Amino acid sequence: MNTPLPHSPADGPGLAELDRESRMGGAGTEVSGREIRRIDLSDFDRRRSEITGELWDAATEIGFFQIHHHGIGQDEVDAAFAAAEAFFALPEDVKSRYSLRKGTNSGWESRSQVRPSTGVPDTKESYQVTRPHMEGLWPTDEELDGFRATMLGFEARCREVAMRVLSCFADRLGFPEGFFDRAHDPSADTYRSTLRLLHYFAVPQEARGGTETWRAGAHTDFDCLTLLFQQEGQGGLQVCPGKEAEAQEWTPVVPSADVITCNIGDMLMRWSDDRLPSNFHRVRNPAPDEYQGARYSLAFFAQANGDVLIESPGGTYPPLTAAEYLHRRISANFASERAS
């Protein structure tokens, strides 16, 4: 178990990330042609140096990339999606028994996430799995047979892939071997990495083509690294890297079943003194001629354990614990967290 680290001051009255996000509410324009690079992780140990270079280039130049031959079988992904869809199909009074628990990032929520960029709720529901905080939040086997085992198994597989990718970034940043693995220790009661199941609602007939709501408003992620699993035919994800954020030029990420879409999060941006950028992304509503049905995705957020101190070696950001950082970010996004 990790030794608790001292509490650290945050960034004064507000986080820089929240200030950036609050300015990203416009529709912007959609552009094509930007490459979202695909990186092959096969034969990882032998090709580690080559893979590290490709990951670093994609991350520093864009902040988003896709990985394939990552080691998680398609049958495992399909089983996780099936379990997620079964959960969201439960009656609302059943799901409400497992509601998001304040301060833990665990449990079910619906239409409660309000992004600083939009000020309106995302049109979705989600269920968060954060291992140390799940007591009383699992559906029973009578309600959903095998759900807990499926999700815990899938979460563990996602962590394996995330740690492999983060180990490459640690090499380039000059961090000790195993640095991020220790910072995301699943055996500790301070473990904060989260598997999030997402269900974006089908678009009602009267809302089709509208621009006043978002499936997910523009945001950066709180974590070190995000792994996102999408289903083919259920698009809408857009990214806005680097200087394009100033003009809000958005590039679509076409969903594909054989890749994991990855992006750098704010924790890693801080740990790297901004060398690894955490860029904006969002999920737009479908256009009138696009699929209007439900959209499902699975996201794993590699978030440092709560007692880990996030320190940028060059002093770009003041140090603070991951717990304090996550509390401030989540409180800015969820109504239930802002309530006293």
C-alpha positions as CSV (number, residue, x, y, z in Angstrom):
1,M,0.0,0.0,0.0
2,N,1.2,3.5,-0.8
3,T,2.5,5.7,2.0
4,P,0.3,8.8,2.2
5,L,1.8,11.9,0.9
6,P,1.3,15.4,2.4
7,H,-1.6,17.4,1.1
8,S,-0.5,20.1,-1.4
9,P,-1.8,23.5,-2.3
10,A,-3.7,23.7,-5.6
11,D,-3.4,26.4,-8.3
12,G,-4.7,29.3,-6.2
13,P,-8.3,30.2,-6.7
14,G,-8.9,28.2,-9.9
15,L,-7.3,25.6,-12.1
16,A,-5.9,26.7,-15.5
17,E,-7.6,23.7,-17.1
18,L,-11.0,24.9,-16.1
19,D,-10.3,28.4,-17.4
20,R,-9.4,26.9,-20.8
21,E,-12.4,24.7,-20.9
22,S,-14.9,27.5,-20.1
23,R,-13.8,29.2,-23.4
24,M,-14.6,26.2,-25.6
25,G,-18.4,26.3,-25.9
26,G,-18.8,27.4,-29.5
27,A,-19.8,25.2,-32.3
28,G,-16.6,25.9,-34.3
29,T,-16.0,24.3,-37.7
30,E,-15.4,20.7,-38.7
31,V,-12.3,20.0,-40.7
32,S,-11.0,16.9,-42.4
33,G,-7.5,15.7,-43.3
34,R,-5.9,15.7,-39.9
35,E,-4.4,12.3,-39.3
36,I,-5.2,10.4,-36.1
37,R,-2.2,8.0,-36.1
38,R,-2.5,4.3,-35.6
39,I,0.3,2.7,-33.7
40,D,0.9,-1.1,-33.7
41,L,1.7,-2.5,-30.2
42,S,2.4,-6.0,-31.4
43,D,5.7,-7.7,-30.3
44,F,5.9,-4.9,-27.7
45,D,9.0,-6.0,-25.8
46,R,11.2,-6.4,-28.9
47,R,9.8,-3.2,-30.6
48,R,9.6,-1.1,-27.4
49,S,12.0,1.6,-28.6
50,E,10.3,1.9,-32.0
51,I,6.8,2.0,-30.4
52,T,8.0,4.6,-27.8
53,G,9.1,6.9,-30.6
54,E,5.8,6.6,-32.5
55,L,3.7,7.1,-29.3
56,W,5.8,10.1,-28.3
57,D,5.6,11.8,-31.7
58,A,1.8,11.3,-31.9
59,A,1.2,12.5,-28.4
60,T,3.4,15.6,-28.6
61,E,2.2,16.6,-32.0
62,I,-1.5,15.9,-31.7
63,G,-2.3,14.5,-28.2
64,F,-4.6,11.8,-29.7
65,F,-3.7,8.5,-31.3
66,Q,-5.1,5.0,-31.8
67,I,-3.5,1.7,-30.9
68,H,-4.1,-1.7,-32.3
69,H,-2.8,-5.2,-31.6
70,H,-3.0,-4.0,-28.0
71,G,-3.7,-7.4,-26.4
72,I,-7.4,-7.1,-25.5
73,G,-9.4,-9.5,-27.5
74,Q,-12.4,-8.5,-29.5
75,D,-14.5,-11.0,-27.5
76,E,-13.5,-9.2,-24.3
77,V,-14.5,-5.9,-25.7
78,D,-17.8,-7.2,-27.1
79,A,-18.6,-8.8,-23.7
80,A,-18.0,-5.5,-21.9
81,F,-20.2,-3.6,-24.4
82,A,-23.0,-6.2,-24.0
83,A,-22.8,-5.9,-20.2
84,A,-22.9,-2.1,-20.4
85,E,-25.9,-2.1,-22.6
86,A,-27.7,-4.5,-20.3
87,F,-27.0,-2.3,-17.4
88,F,-28.4,0.8,-19.1
89,A,-31.5,-1.2,-20.1
90,L,-32.4,-1.7,-16.5
91,P,-35.4,0.2,-15.2
92,E,-34.4,3.6,-13.8
93,D,-35.6,2.8,-10.3
94,V,-33.1,-0.1,-10.3
95,K,-30.2,2.0,-11.6
96,S,-31.0,4.7,-9.1
97,R,-30.1,2.2,-6.3
98,Y,-26.5,2.5,-7.5
99,S,-26.4,6.3,-7.9
100,L,-23.1,8.2,-8.1
101,R,-21.6,8.4,-4.6
102,K,-20.3,11.8,-3.7
103,G,-16.5,12.1,-3.6
104,T,-15.8,8.6,-5.0
105,N,-16.5,8.8,-8.8
106,S,-18.4,5.6,-8.5
107,G,-21.9,4.6,-9.5
108,W,-24.6,5.7,-11.9
109,E,-25.6,9.2,-13.0
110,S,-27.9,10.5,-15.7
111,R,-27.8,14.0,-17.3
112,S,-25.9,15.4,-14.3
113,Q,-22.6,16.2,-16.0
114,V,-22.5,19.9,-16.9
115,R,-19.3,20.9,-18.7
116,P,-17.8,24.3,-18.0
117,S,-17.6,24.8,-21.8
118,T,-21.4,24.5,-22.3
119,G,-23.2,25.1,-19.1
120,V,-25.9,22.5,-20.0
121,P,-26.1,18.8,-19.1
122,D,-24.6,16.2,-21.5
123,T,-27.3,14.1,-23.0
124,K,-26.1,10.8,-21.6
125,E,-26.0,8.5,-18.6
126,S,-22.9,6.8,-17.3
127,Y,-21.8,4.2,-14.7
128,Q,-18.4,4.6,-13.0
129,V,-16.3,1.7,-11.7
130,T,-13.6,2.8,-9.3
131,R,-12.5,-0.3,-7.5
132,P,-12.1,0.8,-3.8
133,H,-15.4,2.5,-3.7
134,M,-17.8,0.0,-5.2
135,E,-19.3,-1.5,-2.1
136,G,-23.1,-1.4,-2.5
137,L,-22.9,-0.1,-6.1
138,W,-22.9,-3.4,-8.0
139,P,-26.2,-4.7,-9.4
140,T,-27.2,-8.0,-8.0
141,D,-26.8,-11.2,-10.0
142,E,-30.6,-11.4,-10.1
143,E,-30.6,-8.0,-11.7
144,L,-27.6,-8.5,-14.0
145,D,-25.9,-11.8,-13.9
146,G,-22.1,-11.7,-14.2
147,F,-21.9,-7.9,-14.5
148,R,-19.4,-7.4,-11.7
149,A,-17.0,-10.0,-12.9
150,T,-17.1,-8.8,-16.5
151,M,-16.4,-5.2,-15.5
152,L,-13.6,-5.9,-13.1
153,G,-11.9,-8.2,-15.6
154,F,-12.2,-5.6,-18.3
155,E,-11.0,-2.8,-16.1
156,A,-7.9,-4.9,-15.2
157,R,-7.1,-5.5,-18.9
158,C,-7.5,-1.8,-19.6
159,R,-5.1,-0.9,-16.9
160,E,-2.5,-3.3,-18.3
161,V,-2.6,-1.6,-21.7
162,A,-2.6,1.9,-20.1
163,M,0.5,1.1,-18.0
164,R,2.3,-0.3,-21.1
165,V,1.7,3.0,-23.0
166,L,2.5,5.1,-19.9
167,S,5.8,3.2,-19.4
168,C,6.9,4.5,-22.8
169,F,6.2,8.1,-21.9
170,A,8.1,7.6,-18.6
171,D,11.1,6.5,-20.6
172,R,11.0,9.7,-22.6
173,L,10.4,11.9,-19.6
174,G,13.3,10.4,-17.7
175,F,11.1,9.0,-14.9
176,P,12.3,5.8,-13.0
177,E,11.2,2.4,-14.3
178,G,7.8,1.5,-13.0
179,F,7.0,5.1,-12.1
180,F,3.4,5.2,-13.5
181,D,2.7,1.6,-12.5
182,R,3.4,2.6,-8.9
183,A,1.4,5.8,-9.2
184,H,-1.6,3.7,-10.4
185,D,-1.4,0.8,-7.9
186,P,-4.7,-1.1,-7.9
187,S,-3.9,-2.8,-4.6
188,A,-4.0,0.5,-2.7
189,D,-7.2,1.8,-1.2
190,T,-6.3,5.2,-2.8
191,Y,-6.6,3.7,-6.3
192,R,-8.5,6.2,-8.4
193,S,-8.4,4.9,-12.0
194,T,-11.9,4.5,-13.4
195,L,-13.8,2.5,-16.0
196,R,-16.7,4.5,-17.3
197,L,-19.6,3.0,-19.2
198,L,-21.4,5.6,-21.4
199,H,-24.8,5.6,-23.0
200,Y,-25.7,8.6,-25.1
201,F,-29.4,8.8,-25.6
202,A,-31.1,8.4,-29.0
203,V,-31.9,11.8,-30.4
204,P,-35.6,12.6,-30.1
205,Q,-37.4,13.4,-33.4
206,E,-38.0,17.0,-32.3
207,A,-34.4,17.6,-31.5
208,R,-32.8,16.3,-34.6
209,G,-30.4,18.7,-36.3
210,G,-30.4,21.0,-33.2
211,T,-27.3,22.7,-31.9
212,E,-28.5,23.7,-28.4
213,T,-27.5,20.4,-26.8
214,W,-24.3,18.2,-26.8
215,R,-23.9,14.5,-26.3
216,A,-20.7,15.6,-24.5
217,G,-19.5,19.2,-24.4
218,A,-15.9,20.2,-25.2
219,H,-13.5,19.2,-22.5
220,T,-10.1,17.8,-21.6
221,D,-9.8,14.7,-19.5
222,F,-8.6,14.8,-15.9
223,D,-6.4,11.8,-16.0
224,C,-3.0,10.7,-17.3
225,L,-4.2,8.6,-20.2
226,T,-7.6,7.7,-21.6
227,L,-8.5,4.5,-23.5
228,L,-11.7,4.8,-25.4
229,F,-13.6,1.9,-27.0
230,Q,-16.2,2.8,-29.7
231,Q,-18.6,0.9,-31.8
232,E,-18.7,1.2,-35.6
233,G,-21.5,3.3,-37.0
234,Q,-21.8,5.3,-33.7
235,G,-19.7,8.4,-34.4
236,G,-19.7,11.9,-33.2
237,L,-16.3,12.1,-31.4
238,Q,-14.3,15.2,-32.5
239,V,-10.9,16.4,-31.4
240,C,-9.4,19.9,-31.4
241,P,-5.7,19.7,-30.9
242,G,-3.2,22.4,-30.2
243,K,-3.5,25.8,-31.8
244,E,-6.7,24.7,-33.6
245,A,-8.4,25.2,-30.2
246,E,-8.1,29.0,-30.7
247,A,-10.1,28.7,-34.0
248,Q,-12.2,25.8,-32.7
249,E,-11.4,23.6,-35.7
250,W,-12.7,20.1,-34.9
251,T,-11.5,16.8,-36.6
252,P,-13.8,13.8,-36.5
253,V,-12.6,10.5,-35.2
254,V,-14.3,7.7,-37.1
255,P,-15.1,4.8,-34.8
256,S,-13.5,1.4,-35.5
257,A,-13.8,-1.8,-33.5
258,D,-10.2,-2.9,-34.0
259,V,-8.5,0.1,-32.3
260,I,-8.5,1.9,-28.9
261,T,-8.6,5.7,-29.3
262,C,-6.2,7.3,-26.7
263,N,-5.6,10.8,-25.5
264,I,-3.3,12.5,-23.0
265,G,-5.1,13.8,-19.9
266,D,-4.4,16.8,-17.7
267,M,-2.5,14.9,-15.1
268,L,0.1,13.8,-17.6
269,M,0.3,17.2,-19.1
270,R,1.2,18.6,-15.7
271,W,3.7,15.8,-15.0
272,S,5.4,16.5,-18.4
273,D,5.6,20.3,-18.0
274,D,3.2,20.6,-21.0
275,R,5.4,18.5,-23.3
276,L,2.5,16.1,-23.6
277,P,-0.6,18.1,-24.4
278,S,-4.1,17.4,-23.1
279,N,-6.3,18.5,-26.0
280,F,-10.0,19.2,-26.3
281,H,-12.6,16.7,-27.5
282,R,-16.4,16.5,-27.6
283,V,-19.2,14.3,-28.8
284,R,-21.5,16.2,-31.1
285,N,-25.1,15.4,-31.9
286,P,-25.6,13.5,-35.2
287,A,-26.5,15.5,-38.3
288,P,-30.0,14.9,-39.7
289,D,-28.7,12.4,-42.3
290,E,-26.7,10.4,-39.7
291,Y,-27.6,7.5,-37.3
292,Q,-29.9,9.0,-34.6
293,G,-30.0,6.0,-32.3
294,A,-28.2,5.4,-29.0
295,R,-24.4,5.6,-28.8
296,Y,-22.4,3.5,-26.4
297,S,-18.7,3.7,-25.5
298,L,-16.4,2.5,-22.8
299,A,-13.6,4.7,-21.4
300,F,-10.8,3.8,-19.0
301,F,-9.2,6.7,-17.2
302,A,-5.8,6.1,-15.8
303,Q,-5.9,8.4,-12.9
304,A,-3.1,8.5,-10.3
305,N,-3.8,7.2,-6.8
306,G,-5.2,9.8,-4.5
307,D,-2.2,10.1,-2.3
308,V,0.3,10.5,-5.2
309,L,1.8,14.0,-5.6
310,I,1.7,15.4,-9.1
311,E,4.8,17.5,-9.6
312,S,6.0,19.0,-12.8
313,P,9.8,18.7,-12.8
314,G,10.2,22.1,-14.4
315,G,7.9,23.9,-12.0
316,T,5.2,24.7,-14.6
317,Y,2.5,23.9,-12.1
318,P,2.5,23.9,-8.3
319,P,2.4,20.4,-6.8
320,L,-0.9,18.9,-5.6
321,T,-2.2,15.5,-4.7
322,A,-4.2,13.5,-7.3
323,A,-7.1,13.4,-4.8
324,E,-7.2,17.2,-4.5
325,Y,-6.9,17.6,-8.3
326,L,-9.7,15.1,-9.1
327,H,-11.9,16.6,-6.4
328,R,-11.7,20.1,-8.0
329,R,-12.2,18.8,-11.5
330,I,-15.1,16.6,-10.7
331,S,-16.8,19.3,-8.6
332,A,-16.7,21.6,-11.6
333,N,-18.5,19.0,-13.7
334,F,-21.1,17.3,-11.6
335,A,-24.0,18.9,-9.8
336,S,-24.1,16.3,-7.1
337,E,-20.4,17.0,-6.3
338,R,-21.1,20.8,-6.0
339,A,-23.9,20.2,-3.6
340,S,-23.0,20.4,0.1
